[in-house]
């Protein structure tokens, strides 16, 4: 299993695990992580799975597609340099221990 740490705005961290190939969004939803709405269910249409990737991990996650880049312009919380869509980050062994921060709001 691959562990992902979700940091909330109050600083608390929820650590949960998923399988190789799961997306960060799926791991959050499957484990009841608060703040990941994922209205479109991972179809890259809603931007309500927005997360901020910890700077330590930014270079290790796969690059974003042009489509994801465009969708990130419509996030509820401000877009930052480390903004990504959780549904577009598929985890693998190399991402074991990944840390992301959940925005204050997805709307
Ligand atoms: S779940 Fe809708 S864009 Fe990620």
Backbone and ligand atoms as CSV (ligand in chain L), in Angstrom:
chain,resi,resn,atom,element,x,y,z
A,1,UNK,N,N,0.848,-1.197,0.000
A,1,UNK,CA,C,0.000,0.000,0.000
A,1,UNK,C,C,0.889,1.254,0.000
A,2,UNK,N,N,0.307,2.297,-0.519
A,2,UNK,CA,C,1.047,3.555,-0.640
A,2,UNK,C,C,0.385,4.598,0.257
A,3,UNK,N,N,1.183,5.165,1.112
A,3,UNK,CA,C,0.630,6.088,2.078
A,3,UNK,C,C,0.641,7.536,1.553
A,4,UNK,N,N,-0.468,8.218,1.820
A,4,UNK,CA,C,-0.554,9.635,1.465
A,4,UNK,C,C,-0.983,10.397,2.717
A,5,UNK,N,N,-0.325,11.508,2.972
A,5,UNK,CA,C,-0.626,12.336,4.135
A,5,UNK,C,C,-1.388,13.586,3.662
A,6,UNK,N,N,-2.563,13.775,4.216
A,6,UNK,CA,C,-3.394,14.933,3.869
A,6,UNK,C,C,-3.370,15.915,5.032
A,7,UNK,N,N,-2.798,17.082,4.785
A,7,UNK,CA,C,-2.732,18.110,5.831
A,7,UNK,C,C,-3.909,19.068,5.645
A,8,UNK,N,N,-4.633,19.325,6.725
A,8,UNK,CA,C,-5.753,20.266,6.623
A,8,UNK,C,C,-5.279,21.657,7.018
A,9,UNK,N,N,-6.140,22.624,6.849
A,9,UNK,CA,C,-5.756,24.022,7.106
A,9,UNK,C,C,-5.448,24.284,8.577
A,10,UNK,N,N,-5.969,23.448,9.479
A,10,UNK,CA,C,-5.652,23.639,10.900
A,10,UNK,C,C,-4.345,22.940,11.294
A,11,UNK,N,N,-3.692,22.340,10.314
A,11,UNK,CA,C,-2.393,21.725,10.566
A,11,UNK,C,C,-2.462,20.235,10.892
A,12,UNK,N,N,-3.656,19.737,11.123
A,12,UNK,CA,C,-3.763,18.311,11.439
A,12,UNK,C,C,-3.514,17.479,10.173
A,13,UNK,N,N,-2.973,16.297,10.374
A,13,UNK,CA,C,-2.609,15.437,9.243
A,13,UNK,C,C,-3.369,14.121,9.342
A,14,UNK,N,N,-4.002,13.742,8.237
A,14,UNK,CA,C,-4.666,12.445,8.147
A,14,UNK,C,C,-3.847,11.576,7.202
A,15,UNK,N,N,-3.350,10.466,7.703
A,15,UNK,CA,C,-2.522,9.578,6.886
A,15,UNK,C,C,-3.326,8.335,6.520
A,16,UNK,N,N,-3.467,8.109,5.237
A,16,UNK,CA,C,-4.249,6.975,4.749
A,16,UNK,C,C,-3.474,6.292,3.632
A,17,UNK,N,N,-3.956,5.127,3.231
A,17,UNK,CA,C,-3.205,4.365,2.229
A,17,UNK,C,C,-4.093,3.982,1.057
A,18,UNK,N,N,-3.472,3.839,-0.097
A,18,UNK,CA,C,-4.163,3.407,-1.304
A,18,UNK,C,C,-3.285,2.430,-2.058
A,19,UNK,N,N,-3.817,1.950,-3.159
A,19,UNK,CA,C,-3.095,0.971,-3.969
A,19,UNK,C,C,-2.407,1.648,-5.149
A,20,UNK,N,N,-1.411,0.966,-5.670
A,20,UNK,CA,C,-0.711,1.428,-6.867
A,20,UNK,C,C,-1.740,1.719,-7.959
A,21,UNK,N,N,-1.694,2.898,-8.524
A,21,UNK,CA,C,-2.622,3.254,-9.593
A,21,UNK,C,C,-3.832,4.051,-9.131
A,22,UNK,N,N,-4.088,4.064,-7.825
A,22,UNK,CA,C,-5.168,4.909,-7.316
A,22,UNK,C,C,-4.762,6.367,-7.476
A,23,UNK,N,N,-5.748,7.227,-7.588
A,23,UNK,CA,C,-5.432,8.652,-7.599
A,23,UNK,C,C,-5.471,9.183,-6.170
A,24,UNK,N,N,-4.838,10.310,-5.978
A,24,UNK,CA,C,-4.861,10.961,-4.657
A,24,UNK,C,C,-6.315,11.248,-4.258
A,25,UNK,N,N,-7.121,11.652,-5.216
A,25,UNK,CA,C,-8.538,11.909,-4.932
A,25,UNK,C,C,-9.233,10.622,-4.479
A,26,UNK,N,N,-9.013,9.523,-5.168
A,26,UNK,CA,C,-9.668,8.258,-4.791
A,26,UNK,C,C,-9.252,7.825,-3.386
A,27,UNK,N,N,-7.989,7.982,-3.083
A,27,UNK,CA,C,-7.498,7.594,-1.751
A,27,UNK,C,C,-8.174,8.452,-0.687
A,28,UNK,N,N,-8.328,9.739,-0.964
A,28,UNK,CA,C,-9.000,10.632,-0.013
A,28,UNK,C,C,-10.455,10.216,0.169
A,29,UNK,N,N,-11.139,10.038,-0.919
A,29,UNK,CA,C,-12.572,9.713,-0.818
A,29,UNK,C,C,-12.800,8.344,-0.181
A,30,UNK,N,N,-11.989,7.376,-0.548
A,30,UNK,CA,C,-12.160,6.023,0.005
A,30,UNK,C,C,-11.931,5.977,1.510
A,31,UNK,N,N,-11.225,6.982,2.003
A,31,UNK,CA,C,-10.886,6.977,3.430
A,31,UNK,C,C,-11.535,8.132,4.194
A,32,UNK,N,N,-12.481,8.794,3.563
A,32,UNK,CA,C,-13.237,9.836,4.251
A,32,UNK,C,C,-12.434,11.067,4.622
A,33,UNK,N,N,-11.406,11.360,3.833
A,33,UNK,CA,C,-10.613,12.564,4.123
A,33,UNK,C,C,-11.474,13.797,3.839
A,34,UNK,N,N,-11.566,14.663,4.810
A,34,UNK,CA,C,-12.408,15.849,4.700
A,34,UNK,C,C,-11.803,16.859,3.719
A,35,UNK,N,N,-12.678,17.486,2.916
A,35,UNK,CA,C,-12.236,18.609,2.089
A,35,UNK,C,C,-11.951,18.277,0.645
A,36,UNK,N,N,-11.983,16.994,0.292
A,36,UNK,CA,C,-11.831,16.624,-1.119
A,36,UNK,C,C,-13.232,16.272,-1.625
A,37,UNK,N,N,-13.821,17.161,-2.408
A,37,UNK,CA,C,-15.211,16.985,-2.819
A,37,UNK,C,C,-15.318,16.047,-4.025
A,38,UNK,N,N,-14.544,16.333,-5.053
A,38,UNK,CA,C,-14.483,15.475,-6.244
A,38,UNK,C,C,-15.856,15.244,-6.873
A,39,UNK,N,N,-16.530,16.339,-7.154
A,39,UNK,CA,C,-17.885,16.278,-7.705
A,39,UNK,C,C,-18.000,15.466,-8.982
A,40,UNK,N,N,-17.010,15.542,-9.835
A,40,UNK,CA,C,-17.128,14.850,-11.132
A,40,UNK,C,C,-16.617,13.421,-11.066
A,41,UNK,N,N,-16.167,13.010,-9.901
A,41,UNK,CA,C,-15.750,11.618,-9.745
A,41,UNK,C,C,-14.444,11.271,-10.437
A,42,UNK,N,N,-13.687,12.264,-10.772
A,42,UNK,CA,C,-12.374,11.999,-11.358
A,42,UNK,C,C,-12.317,12.178,-12.863
A,43,UNK,N,N,-13.323,12.817,-13.423
A,43,UNK,CA,C,-13.353,13.020,-14.879
A,43,UNK,C,C,-12.648,14.292,-15.328
A,44,UNK,N,N,-11.953,14.938,-14.407
A,44,UNK,CA,C,-11.240,16.180,-14.710
A,44,UNK,C,C,-12.183,17.240,-15.267
A,45,UNK,N,N,-13.282,17.461,-14.557
A,45,UNK,CA,C,-14.255,18.459,-15.008
A,45,UNK,C,C,-14.642,19.464,-13.923
A,46,UNK,N,N,-14.315,19.181,-12.649
A,46,UNK,CA,C,-14.893,20.010,-11.590
A,46,UNK,C,C,-13.870,20.832,-10.801
A,47,UNK,N,N,-12.650,20.392,-10.729
A,47,UNK,CA,C,-11.584,21.060,-9.946
A,47,UNK,C,C,-11.878,21.098,-8.450
A,48,UNK,N,N,-12.782,20.242,-7.955
A,48,UNK,CA,C,-13.052,20.214,-6.515
A,48,UNK,C,C,-12.244,19.115,-5.814
A,49,UNK,N,N,-11.182,18.692,-6.460
A,49,UNK,CA,C,-10.233,17.763,-5.837
A,49,UNK,C,C,-8.872,18.451,-5.711
A,50,UNK,N,N,-8.918,19.778,-5.722
A,50,UNK,CA,C,-7.710,20.612,-5.671
A,50,UNK,C,C,-6.896,20.323,-4.402
A,51,UNK,N,N,-5.607,20.140,-4.571
A,51,UNK,CA,C,-4.704,19.989,-3.429
A,51,UNK,C,C,-3.434,20.803,-3.695
A,52,UNK,N,N,-2.735,21.116,-2.607
A,52,UNK,CA,C,-1.415,21.737,-2.700
A,52,UNK,C,C,-0.384,20.660,-2.370
A,53,UNK,N,N,0.486,20.377,-3.315
A,53,UNK,CA,C,1.493,19.338,-3.116
A,53,UNK,C,C,2.657,19.906,-2.315
A,54,UNK,N,N,3.086,19.168,-1.295
A,54,UNK,CA,C,4.224,19.600,-0.495
A,54,UNK,C,C,5.434,19.842,-1.406
A,55,UNK,N,N,6.144,20.950,-1.207
A,55,UNK,CA,C,7.278,21.281,-2.086
A,55,UNK,C,C,8.278,20.143,-2.234
A,56,UNK,N,N,8.458,19.351,-1.187
A,56,UNK,CA,C,9.402,18.231,-1.256
A,56,UNK,C,C,9.017,17.206,-2.319
A,57,UNK,N,N,7.755,17.180,-2.656
A,57,UNK,CA,C,7.264,16.150,-3.575
A,57,UNK,C,C,7.010,16.656,-4.983
A,58,UNK,N,N,7.069,17.952,-5.157
A,58,UNK,CA,C,6.668,18.526,-6.442
A,58,UNK,C,C,7.400,17.922,-7.637
A,59,UNK,N,N,8.687,17.703,-7.477
A,59,UNK,CA,C,9.452,17.204,-8.622
A,59,UNK,C,C,9.256,15.720,-8.855
A,60,UNK,N,N,8.662,15.050,-7.875
A,60,UNK,CA,C,8.514,13.597,-8.024
A,60,UNK,C,C,7.173,13.194,-8.624
A,61,UNK,N,N,6.213,14.087,-8.600
A,61,UNK,CA,C,4.919,13.716,-9.172
A,61,UNK,C,C,4.937,13.956,-10.677
A,62,UNK,N,N,4.146,13.186,-11.416
A,62,UNK,CA,C,4.140,13.346,-12.876
A,62,UNK,C,C,3.702,14.761,-13.262
A,63,UNK,N,N,4.239,15.278,-14.351
A,63,UNK,CA,C,3.880,16.641,-14.782
A,63,UNK,C,C,2.397,16.730,-15.135
A,64,UNK,N,N,1.861,17.926,-15.020
A,64,UNK,CA,C,0.433,18.075,-15.325
A,64,UNK,C,C,0.211,18.209,-16.830
A,65,UNK,N,N,-0.967,17.792,-17.239
A,65,UNK,CA,C,-1.337,17.941,-18.645
A,65,UNK,C,C,-1.818,19.374,-18.876
A,66,UNK,N,N,-1.892,19.735,-20.124
A,66,UNK,CA,C,-2.395,21.061,-20.480
A,66,UNK,C,C,-3.829,21.224,-19.981
A,67,UNK,N,N,-4.581,20.143,-20.057
A,67,UNK,CA,C,-5.976,20.163,-19.635
A,67,UNK,C,C,-6.091,20.432,-18.135
A,68,UNK,N,N,-5.276,19.739,-17.363
A,68,UNK,CA,C,-5.280,19.971,-15.911
A,68,UNK,C,C,-4.888,21.413,-15.616
A,69,UNK,N,N,-3.911,21.899,-16.328
A,69,UNK,CA,C,-3.438,23.264,-16.156
A,69,UNK,C,C,-4.588,24.257,-16.351
A,70,UNK,N,N,-5.387,24.027,-17.372
A,70,UNK,CA,C,-6.527,24.923,-17.641
A,70,UNK,C,C,-7.577,24.824,-16.541
A,71,UNK,N,N,-7.845,23.599,-16.109
A,71,UNK,CA,C,-8.881,23.396,-15.091
A,71,UNK,C,C,-8.486,24.036,-13.763
A,72,UNK,N,N,-7.206,24.057,-13.489
A,72,UNK,CA,C,-6.728,24.643,-12.237
A,72,UNK,C,C,-6.988,26.154,-12.178
A,73,UNK,N,N,-7.305,26.747,-13.306
A,73,UNK,CA,C,-7.659,28.177,-13.303
A,73,UNK,C,C,-9.027,28.401,-12.651
A,74,UNK,N,N,-9.787,27.337,-12.461
A,74,UNK,CA,C,-11.128,27.479,-11.906
A,74,UNK,C,C,-11.287,26.928,-10.501
A,75,UNK,N,N,-10.205,26.838,-9.766
A,75,UNK,CA,C,-10.315,26.305,-8.400
A,75,UNK,C,C,-10.974,27.327,-7.473
A,76,UNK,N,N,-11.628,26.824,-6.431
A,76,UNK,CA,C,-12.278,27.703,-5.463
A,76,UNK,C,C,-11.269,28.464,-4.631
A,77,UNK,N,N,-10.292,27.758,-4.093
A,77,UNK,CA,C,-9.209,28.391,-3.337
A,77,UNK,C,C,-8.150,28.874,-4.329
A,78,UNK,N,N,-7.359,29.852,-3.923
A,78,UNK,CA,C,-6.363,30.394,-4.854
A,78,UNK,C,C,-5.434,29.313,-5.417
A,79,UNK,N,N,-5.148,29.445,-6.694
A,79,UNK,CA,C,-4.172,28.544,-7.309
A,79,UNK,C,C,-2.780,28.996,-6.915
A,80,UNK,N,N,-1.943,28.015,-6.554
A,80,UNK,CA,C,-0.554,28.327,-6.210
A,80,UNK,C,C,0.358,27.518,-7.145
A,81,UNK,N,N,1.657,27.747,-7.001
A,81,UNK,CA,C,2.600,27.016,-7.857
A,81,UNK,C,C,2.542,25.516,-7.641
A,82,UNK,N,N,2.126,25.108,-6.442
A,82,UNK,CA,C,2.079,23.677,-6.129
A,82,UNK,C,C,0.661,23.114,-6.196
A,83,UNK,N,N,-0.232,23.822,-6.855
A,83,UNK,CA,C,-1.610,23.332,-7.004
A,83,UNK,C,C,-1.667,22.195,-8.014
A,84,UNK,N,N,-2.427,21.182,-7.663
A,84,UNK,CA,C,-2.695,20.070,-8.600
A,84,UNK,C,C,-4.117,19.571,-8.354
A,85,UNK,N,N,-4.602,18.810,-9.310
A,85,UNK,CA,C,-5.881,18.128,-9.130
A,85,UNK,C,C,-5.592,16.726,-8.607
A,86,UNK,N,N,-6.221,16.403,-7.475
A,86,UNK,CA,C,-5.958,15.096,-6.870
A,86,UNK,C,C,-6.321,13.928,-7.767
A,87,UNK,N,N,-7.304,14.131,-8.623
A,87,UNK,CA,C,-7.715,13.005,-9.489
A,87,UNK,C,C,-6.724,12.745,-10.604
A,88,UNK,N,N,-5.819,13.680,-10.820
A,88,UNK,CA,C,-4.855,13.522,-11.903
A,88,UNK,C,C,-3.491,13.023,-11.416
A,89,UNK,N,N,-3.355,12.814,-10.119
A,89,UNK,CA,C,-2.096,12.276,-9.589
A,89,UNK,C,C,-2.317,10.818,-9.225
A,90,UNK,N,N,-1.796,9.929,-10.026
A,90,UNK,CA,C,-1.876,8.494,-9.728
A,90,UNK,C,C,-0.650,8.110,-8.899
A,91,UNK,N,N,-0.906,7.376,-7.826
A,91,UNK,CA,C,0.215,7.047,-6.955
A,91,UNK,C,C,0.881,5.732,-7.367
A,92,UNK,N,N,2.131,5.638,-7.016
A,92,UNK,CA,C,2.911,4.423,-7.231
A,92,UNK,C,C,3.923,4.370,-6.085
A,93,UNK,N,N,4.731,3.313,-6.070
A,93,UNK,CA,C,5.696,3.157,-4.977
A,93,UNK,C,C,6.579,4.396,-4.797
A,94,UNK,N,N,6.884,5.051,-5.890
A,94,UNK,CA,C,7.779,6.213,-5.788
A,94,UNK,C,C,7.106,7.388,-5.072
A,95,UNK,N,N,5.781,7.317,-4.920
A,95,UNK,CA,C,5.073,8.402,-4.230
A,95,UNK,C,C,4.632,7.991,-2.827
A,96,UNK,N,N,5.157,6.884,-2.336
A,96,UNK,CA,C,4.817,6.452,-0.976
A,96,UNK,C,C,5.284,7.516,0.009
A,97,UNK,N,N,4.350,8.038,0.810
A,97,UNK,CA,C,4.682,9.098,1.755
A,97,UNK,C,C,4.346,10.489,1.258
A,98,UNK,N,N,3.739,10.566,0.102
A,98,UNK,CA,C,3.357,11.862,-0.488
A,98,UNK,C,C,2.551,12.706,0.507
A,99,UNK,N,N,2.858,13.981,0.557
A,99,UNK,CA,C,2.108,14.874,1.437
A,99,UNK,C,C,1.467,15.989,0.622
A,100,UNK,N,N,0.180,16.165,0.843
A,100,UNK,CA,C,-0.547,17.253,0.189
A,100,UNK,C,C,-1.345,18.021,1.240
A,101,UNK,N,N,-1.646,19.272,0.944
A,101,UNK,CA,C,-2.486,20.078,1.825
A,101,UNK,C,C,-3.827,20.308,1.145
A,102,UNK,N,N,-4.888,20.130,1.918
A,102,UNK,CA,C,-6.237,20.322,1.400
A,102,UNK,C,C,-6.601,21.799,1.564
A,103,UNK,N,N,-7.091,22.447,0.499
A,103,UNK,CA,C,-7.436,23.865,0.615
A,103,UNK,C,C,-8.587,24.096,1.602
A,104,UNK,N,N,-8.748,25.344,2.015
A,104,UNK,CA,C,-9.813,25.676,2.961
A,104,UNK,C,C,-11.184,25.399,2.364
A,105,UNK,N,N,-11.298,25.586,1.062
A,105,UNK,CA,C,-12.585,25.347,0.400
A,105,UNK,C,C,-12.340,24.879,-1.029
A,106,UNK,N,N,-13.300,24.120,-1.562
A,106,UNK,CA,C,-13.193,23.699,-2.962
A,106,UNK,C,C,-14.100,24.541,-3.852
A,107,UNK,N,N,-14.789,25.539,-3.266
A,107,UNK,CA,C,-15.727,26.364,-4.048
A,107,UNK,C,C,-15.346,27.837,-3.994
L,1,LIG,S1,S,-12.545,15.007,-9.280
L,1,LIG,FE1,FE,-13.333,16.488,-10.647
L,1,LIG,S2,S,-11.545,17.383,-11.475
L,1,LIG,FE2,FE,-10.789,15.925,-10.074
